[in-house]
Amino acid sequence: VSGSTIATASSTVSSTGARRSPIRHRRGARQQHRSPSSSPSPSPTATTRKVYHHHRQQQQHCYGPPLDNNRSLLRILEAMIRTYSPFLLSPVLSVEGEAIRWAVGLMSNLVSVERRADIVLHTDIPFYIVQNLRSTPRTNINEWTEESMEEMSLIFLCNLIKFEGGREMLKTLEVNAAIEPVLGKGGIHAYRAGLIH
């Protein structure tokens, strides 16, 4: 055993022979060196509670109702569909076009509930979905494969017409002009177009 180890062990033993905790000894040394004028640090519990309440206040400030908050998922998807819609005019598959395709699929599930559909109707999303369906370069209905942008758009419109607000909105957007090429062609797409019409 080295001399430094013996010295360390002996420093933890009191004059009466009782062993003292090295941790307490070190804590006591720090307290002796602390300036009498320094204020005690807050407890970890109080600090955590303060950070938590500050974080909650930031959340309440940043994440309001989806229509009032430009950083909500609904507004982000709306901006993405608006920005990436020109990429759908090209028959070439693109990342931007795929992003819109899956966004429309998400929206089609969202508007299946009337309360959610009413929120979506207060955005530009229905307008761009109708416009993209009308201007799709895939004029051959056989190219409207499963989970394609066109099919998901038809599902979105089918879910929207179940509610009065959705029917009124689609009349305003002249949706019949977008689905007219599909009417009478047969198949599931023509069936959905007939429901929308």
VENCORHU-V384845 format. One record per residue. N is the residue number from 1. RES is the residue in three letters. PHI is phi in radians with two decimals (* if undefined). D_CENTER is the distance of its C-alpha to the mean C-alpha in Angstrom with 2 decimals. Layout:
# VENCORHU-V384845
N | RES | PHI | D_CENTER
N | RES | PHI | D_CENTER
This chain:
# VENCORHU-V384845
1 | VAL | * | 61.61
2 | SER | -1.33 | 61.26
3 | GLY | -1.14 | 62.63
4 | SER | -1.17 | 59.25
5 | THR | -1.20 | 58.00
6 | ILE | -1.13 | 61.11
7 | ALA | -1.13 | 60.69
8 | THR | -1.16 | 57.09
9 | ALA | -1.18 | 58.10
10 | SER | -1.21 | 61.08
11 | SER | -1.26 | 59.00
12 | THR | -1.63 | 57.13
13 | VAL | -1.86 | 60.40
14 | SER | -1.35 | 61.96
15 | SER | -1.14 | 65.69
16 | THR | -1.54 | 66.31
17 | GLY | 1.68 | 64.82
18 | ALA | -1.35 | 61.60
19 | ARG | -1.49 | 58.46
20 | ARG | -1.79 | 55.69
21 | SER | -1.25 | 52.00
22 | PRO | -1.08 | 51.15
23 | ILE | -1.15 | 47.74
24 | ARG | -1.11 | 49.49
25 | HIS | -1.10 | 51.95
26 | ARG | -1.19 | 49.32
27 | ARG | -1.08 | 47.47
28 | GLY | -1.12 | 50.80
29 | ALA | -1.14 | 51.49
30 | ARG | -1.15 | 48.24
31 | GLN | -1.15 | 49.01
32 | GLN | -1.21 | 52.49
33 | HIS | -1.44 | 51.24
34 | ARG | -1.27 | 48.70
35 | SER | -1.20 | 49.89
36 | PRO | -1.06 | 51.07
37 | SER | -1.48 | 49.35
38 | SER | -1.29 | 45.82
39 | SER | -1.46 | 43.50
40 | PRO | -1.15 | 42.00
41 | SER | -1.27 | 38.37
42 | PRO | -1.16 | 35.94
43 | SER | -1.19 | 35.30
44 | PRO | -1.00 | 32.16
45 | THR | -1.13 | 31.20
46 | ALA | -1.15 | 31.50
47 | THR | -1.15 | 29.54
48 | THR | -1.08 | 26.63
49 | ARG | -1.10 | 26.64
50 | LYS | -1.14 | 26.71
51 | VAL | -1.11 | 23.74
52 | TYR | -1.10 | 21.74
53 | HIS | -1.14 | 22.67
54 | HIS | -1.14 | 21.93
55 | HIS | -1.14 | 18.38
56 | ARG | -1.14 | 17.97
57 | GLN | -1.11 | 19.49
58 | GLN | -1.14 | 17.08
59 | GLN | -1.11 | 14.09
60 | GLN | -1.13 | 16.02
61 | HIS | -1.35 | 16.81
62 | CYS | -1.56 | 13.47
63 | TYR | -2.04 | 11.27
64 | GLY | -1.60 | 13.52
65 | PRO | -0.98 | 13.45
66 | PRO | -1.05 | 10.89
67 | LEU | -1.35 | 13.95
68 | ASP | -1.64 | 15.26
69 | ASN | -2.01 | 12.42
70 | ASN | -1.19 | 12.01
71 | ARG | -1.74 | 9.00
72 | SER | -1.27 | 7.02
73 | LEU | -1.06 | 4.60
74 | LEU | -1.10 | 8.12
75 | ARG | -1.22 | 10.02
76 | ILE | -1.17 | 8.41
77 | LEU | -1.15 | 9.17
78 | GLU | -1.07 | 12.41
79 | ALA | -1.16 | 13.39
80 | MET | -1.17 | 12.84
81 | ILE | -1.10 | 14.98
82 | ARG | -1.11 | 17.46
83 | THR | -1.32 | 17.89
84 | TYR | -1.60 | 18.18
85 | SER | -0.98 | 20.29
86 | PRO | -1.02 | 23.58
87 | PHE | -1.19 | 22.97
88 | LEU | -1.31 | 23.42
89 | LEU | -1.27 | 26.99
90 | SER | -1.66 | 28.02
91 | PRO | -1.25 | 28.97
92 | VAL | -1.34 | 27.90
93 | LEU | -1.19 | 24.77
94 | SER | -2.37 | 22.18
95 | VAL | -1.10 | 18.81
96 | GLU | -1.13 | 17.74
97 | GLY | -1.13 | 19.19
98 | GLU | -1.15 | 17.50
99 | ALA | -1.09 | 14.04
100 | ILE | -1.17 | 15.14
101 | ARG | -1.02 | 16.67
102 | TRP | -1.30 | 13.71
103 | ALA | -1.15 | 11.67
104 | VAL | -1.15 | 14.81
105 | GLY | -1.07 | 14.97
106 | LEU | -1.13 | 11.66
107 | MET | -1.13 | 13.02
108 | SER | -1.11 | 16.34
109 | ASN | -1.30 | 15.24
110 | LEU | -1.15 | 13.47
111 | VAL | -1.45 | 16.70
112 | SER | -1.28 | 18.93
113 | VAL | -1.91 | 18.89
114 | GLU | -1.05 | 20.78
115 | ARG | -1.08 | 18.93
116 | ARG | -1.27 | 15.60
117 | ALA | -1.07 | 17.70
118 | ASP | -1.09 | 19.26
119 | ILE | -1.19 | 16.08
120 | VAL | -1.11 | 15.32
121 | LEU | -1.14 | 19.02
122 | HIS | -1.57 | 18.67
123 | THR | -2.04 | 16.73
124 | ASP | -1.55 | 18.29
125 | ILE | -1.07 | 16.43
126 | PRO | -1.02 | 19.53
127 | PHE | -1.04 | 21.82
128 | TYR | -1.22 | 20.38
129 | ILE | -1.15 | 20.21
130 | VAL | -1.14 | 23.83
131 | GLN | -1.13 | 24.90
132 | ASN | -1.19 | 23.53
133 | LEU | -1.19 | 25.27
134 | ARG | -1.22 | 28.40
135 | SER | -1.78 | 28.56
136 | THR | -1.08 | 27.65
137 | PRO | -1.33 | 30.23
138 | ARG | -1.52 | 30.52
139 | THR | -1.31 | 33.31
140 | ASN | -1.43 | 34.58
141 | ILE | -1.13 | 32.98
142 | ASN | -1.17 | 33.68
143 | GLU | -1.46 | 31.00
144 | TRP | -1.46 | 28.35
145 | THR | -1.35 | 27.58
146 | GLU | -1.10 | 25.40
147 | GLU | 1.12 | 21.65
148 | SER | -1.33 | 22.61
149 | MET | -1.05 | 20.96
150 | GLU | -1.17 | 23.96
151 | GLU | -1.14 | 23.84
152 | MET | -1.13 | 20.18
153 | SER | -1.17 | 21.04
154 | LEU | -1.12 | 24.03
155 | ILE | -1.12 | 22.12
156 | PHE | -1.00 | 19.73
157 | LEU | -1.21 | 22.92
158 | CYS | -1.10 | 24.71
159 | ASN | -1.23 | 22.17
160 | LEU | -1.30 | 22.23
161 | ILE | -1.32 | 26.04
162 | LYS | -1.21 | 26.29
163 | PHE | -2.04 | 25.78
164 | GLU | -1.05 | 28.12
165 | GLY | -1.07 | 25.61
166 | GLY | -1.17 | 24.26
167 | ARG | -1.13 | 27.86
168 | GLU | -1.14 | 28.77
169 | MET | -1.14 | 25.90
170 | LEU | -1.19 | 26.81
171 | LYS | -1.13 | 30.41
172 | THR | -1.11 | 29.56
173 | LEU | -1.46 | 27.71
174 | GLU | 0.93 | 30.78
175 | VAL | -1.16 | 28.93
176 | ASN | -1.06 | 32.34
177 | ALA | -1.16 | 32.98
178 | ALA | -1.39 | 29.92
179 | ILE | -1.76 | 30.92
180 | GLU | -0.99 | 34.67
181 | PRO | -1.10 | 35.14
182 | VAL | -1.63 | 33.82
183 | LEU | -1.07 | 36.02
184 | GLY | 1.34 | 38.96
185 | LYS | -1.49 | 37.98
186 | GLY | 1.48 | 37.63
187 | GLY | 1.62 | 34.99
188 | ILE | -1.16 | 31.64
189 | HIS | -1.17 | 30.36
190 | ALA | -1.15 | 33.44
191 | TYR | -1.10 | 33.07
192 | ARG | -1.14 | 29.55
193 | ALA | -1.08 | 30.79
194 | GLY | -1.13 | 33.70
195 | LEU | -1.15 | 31.53
196 | ILE | -1.20 | 29.65
197 | HIS | -1.19 | 33.01
